Amino acid sequence: MPPAADTVLDEVADEEDAGPGPRAGAPARGARAAGAAGLLTAVLFCLATALSRSHPFGPVTRNVVDLGQQYLPYHAYWRSLLRGETHGDAFLNWNSGFGTGFLGDIGTYLSSPVDLLVVFFPAGRIELALYVVTAVKVTAAGAAMALLLLRLRPGPWPVAAVLGTAYALSGWTFNFGSTVPMWLDGLVAFPLLCLVGEWARTGRRPVLGPLVVALAWTANFYTAYMATLGAAVVLVVRLLTAEKTATARQRLAGALRAARGVLLGVGLAAPLVAVVFLGTRTADPTPEVTFAPAAWTDVLARFLPATASTSSPALFIGTPALLLALTLPFNRAVAPRVRAALTAAVVLVTLSLQWEPTHLLWHAGASPNGVPYRQAFVLCGLLLIAAWSSVAGGVPRPAALLAGGALLGGLAWAARGSADVDRWTFPALGTAALLALVAALLALTASGAGGRAPALTASGAGGRVPAPTASRTGGSTPAPTASRAGSGLPARLLPLLAVVLLVATQAGEAAVTGKRIEEQQRGEVAWSPRIGPWHEAVARETARADAWPRHRTEPGEVPGGNDVLLVGGQGADYYSSLTSEATSRTLVSLGFGAYAKGRHPVTLDNPVTDALFSVGTRIRSAPTEPVRQDAPPRATVTVTTTPVPPLVTVRPSPRPTGPAGDSAFARQESLLGASVYERPAPRRTGRTLTARCPAGSQVWFWAPEYHGTAVLAGREPVDFDGRPPAVTAPMGALGTVPDSGEVRIALAPEGRARLPREPVGCLVRARLDAAVDRLTATGATRVRATGHTVTAGLPPGSKGVAVLAVPRTSGWRCAAGDADLRPARAYGGLVAVPLDGRADTVHCSFRPPGLRIGGAVGAAALLALMATGVLHRGRTRG
C-alpha cells in the first residue's frame, strides 16, 4: 500500500460523502459505527458477567468493595427519593449519619442522567437497576468513541465500531469502572470532550460544546476533570497536525475557543460542582498518601488480557487494538507529523502515570486513597486513537505489522515476571495475536498488489468500490478491482472475513478478560452478598415501626454498608467520600465505630447513645446461615421499642466540655447531662482487666484501637476490630455485673493490646431512665420535620440551649421564635439554638454550603452562553 497523506485521505472521504446515489455520508457511517459499537459492547459486557456466573446472569454477587457498600445503597435511596418515598430531599438525607447533607452526594454518586433509570425498577430489583445503569454507561462509552474516531479521520465504520468497543471494554472498565459506576461517566466524557475540542478547532457548535462539558462535569466532575485533561492532549495533537495551510493565529483561535467552551461548561455545572468541592473541604480527612509508582514490569503486564490489580494501571484494550496502536510509529502511510505527535502523546501520558508531579496533576492535587491510577482510561482512549490513525487508511503494510508485533512480543516478554499476570493471560494473548495476524493477512490479500485494503475501507464495509486516490505525481490511481485481489466471489468475501475475524478476536479476548477480572476480584477483595430476604425483612419491620420525627428507627446492621439507605430508617450508618469531619468526629468520640479511615461511621447498639439521638425503635438481626457469595442472605429479625427523649431537647446553657483525652463514657454523660456510668479504674494484669462495679449494671468495653476479643467471666467472647487508621472499633457490651460486683475481663488481642485510660464503663440503667424522663419532660412538645427543615414547639419559658439530635455540620442555620436564621451553634457536636425564655419554638434549616456561590456562577455562565449563541448566529447570518 503506497503511503498517503492525511489531506489526501480526507479529500477521498469528502468525495465519497458528497457523491450521489446510495453512497452513505459521514453522519450515516457515524450512526452505523455508534450503533454497532454500542450493541457489541452491551453484548460482550453481559457475556463477561454471565461467564463469571455473576448476578443478574448467575447466582454470585457482584457487590465487591464500594459497589456493595456505596453505589448499591445510594441508588436504592435515589430511587426512593425520586419516587417521593423518603423523609429527606435533595438538600438533606435524614436516613444516614443521623442527618447529613445530600446534594454533595448526588453530585458525587448520582448526578449522571443514566442514574435516573433506577426509577423504573421495583425496589426489590435495585441490583438489576444498578447493573443496567452500569451497562448503559459502558455502552454509551463505546458508541461515543466510535463516533469520535470517524470524526478524527474518515475510515471504515466497522473497524471504528470494534475500536469503540475496545475502549468501552478496556481493562480499566472491568477492573475499576464497573465496580465504581460513577467513574464510568468519565469514560463516556472523554470521547465527547474530544468531540467538543474538534468543534472548537473548526469553529462549530459554540453552544452545544459548553453544554456537553456541563453535562460531563455534572455527571461526575472528578473523572470529567481527568477526561478534560485527556481531551486537551488530543486537541493539542490535532492543532499541531492540522493542515499546513493553517496559520498560528488560526490554531491559537481554536485553542481559545476550546478554553472558552470548557470554562462556560464548568460554570454551568458550578451549582453542583461547588457543593461537592466544599463538601470535600469539610469531609473527614483521610491519611495523606505518598505516591509510589508501580514497577514497570507490572505496568507492562496491565496491557495484557486477564490481569487485575488495584495498584497498577489497567491498560488492556485488546491485542488486535494494541497491535494496531503499536504499528503507528512505523506506518509510513500516515503523515509523519501525525505519527510523531500521537506517538509522543501516548509515551508522555504513559510516563505521566508514573511521575508524582503529573500523578498529582491528574488527581487535582491530591493523591487518592485506594486506586492510584484512576486516570488510566485516558491512556486507553489515546491508544485507540493511535490504532485508528494507523488503520483508518488501510491495513498497515507487513513491515509496520512486523515492527508492531515485535514491540508487542517485547512487551509481553518484559511483563512475564509480573505478579499481575494470570494463568489465562498468555494463552489469551497468543490466541488473539494469531487470529489478528490471520485477519491482517486476509485483508492484505484482498487489497491486491498495492491498492488500499477493501477490508478497511467503506467498500469493505458496505460493498462499495473505493474512490480513486491521488497519486504522488498528482494523477489518480484506479481503485483495485476484484481481479486484482483475486477473482470472483471468494475474493469479495475476504474483506468480510477479515472484519468478522477481527470482531471475534477482540470480542473473545474482552469477554475472557472481564470474566477473569470479576472472578479475581471476588476472591481477593471485600465483598457484600446480594440483596435478599435479610434486607427485605429488615425493610418491612423498619417501615412498620417508622415514627419519624417523633423518634428515630435504627435498622441495625445488614450485610453490606450504608444500611439505612438500603432498608430505611434513621440511623448512624453512613459511607460517603463527603462524610463530614464533624459527623465522624462527634460519633467516634461517643463510642461509635467507623470504617474507611473515619468516612464510614456505623451503628452503635447502646442505650445511652440511643437516648442522645432519639433512637426509639431498634431493629436487630441474627443470620440463620453463613453469608455466602452465591446465595441471598437470611436472618431472623426482632424489633425493640424503648422510651427516648424527643428529637429536640433543652439543656443548661453551659455547653459540655472536657479534656481531649476524656473517655467516650465521660463524653456521653456530658452530652446527656447526667452521670449514668460507674467508671472504674481497672487493674491490668497481663491480659486480664479487673474492677468493681454495681451488681446488675451492664459492662461496656471501649477500646477503639483494640483488635481481638474481650470476655467477661462467664460470658461469650465479644469481637473488636480496631485497625487504625482504617477501622475504629465501637464500644461493645460484655454482659451484666454479677452479684459479687467483681468485673473480670479476659483479653485475647491479635497483636499489641492498645487500651485507652478508661476502657470500662458500667451502665446503671436506673440512672439512665431518670435522665431520659427529665429530658423528655423538658424537651419539645411537638416536632415537625420536612425535607431539610425542623420545627419544634417547646415548653413555655424554656431557657438554656435547644439541642437538635443531629451532628452540627456546615450548612445548618437555626433561630428561636421569629428571629432570623443564623449559623447554628454546637453543643457537644450537635446542632444547638440558644434560648432566652421568651421563645416557645425553634426552627432549623439546612442549606448545602456552596449552593449560593455555585448558583451565581452558573447563572453568569448561562448568560455568557446565551450571548455566545447570539453572536455566533449573527456572524453566521452575516
ABEGO torsion letter per residue (X at the ends): XBBBBAAAAAAAAAAAAABBEABBBAAAAAAAAAAAAAAAAAAAAAAAAAAAGBOAABABBABBEAAAAAAAAAAAAAAAAAAGABABBAABBAABGGEBBAAAAAAAAAABAAAAAAAABBAAAAAAAAAAAAAAAAAAAAAAAAAAAAAABBEBAAAAAAAAAAAAABAAAAAAAAABAAAAAAAAAAAAAAAAAAAAAAGBGAAAAAAAAAAAAAABAAAAAAAAAAAAAAAAAAAAABBAABBAAAAAAAAAAAAAAAAAAAAAAAAAAAAAAAAAAABBBBBBBBBBBBBAAAAAAAABBGBBBAABBBABAEAAAAAAAAAAAABAABBAAAAAAAAAAAAAAAAAAABAAAAAAAAGGBBBBEBABAAAAAAAAAAAAAAAAAAAAEBBBAAAAAAAAAAAAAAAAAAAABAABBAAAAAAAAAAAAAAAAAAAAAAAAAEBGBBBAAABAAAAAGBBBBBBBBAAGBBBBBBBAAAAEBEAAAAAAAAAAAAAAAAAAAAAAAAAAAAAAAAAAAABBBBBBBBAAAAAAAAAAAAABAOAABBBBAEBBBEBGAAAAAEEBBABBBBAABBAAAAAAAAAAGBBBBGGGABBBBBBBAAAAAAAGBABBBBBBBABBBBAABBBBBBBBBBBBBBBBABBBBBABBBBEBAABBAAAAAAAAAGBBABBBBBBBBBEABBBBBBBBGBBBBBBBAABBEBBBBBGBBBBBBABBOAABBBBBBBAEBBBAAGBBBBBBBBBEBBBBBABABBBBBAAAAAAAAAAAAAABBABBBBBAABBBBBBBBGBBEBBBBBBBBBBGBBBBBEABBBBBBBBBGGBBBBBBAGABABBBBBBBBBGAAAAAAAAAAAAAAAAAAAAAAAAAAAX
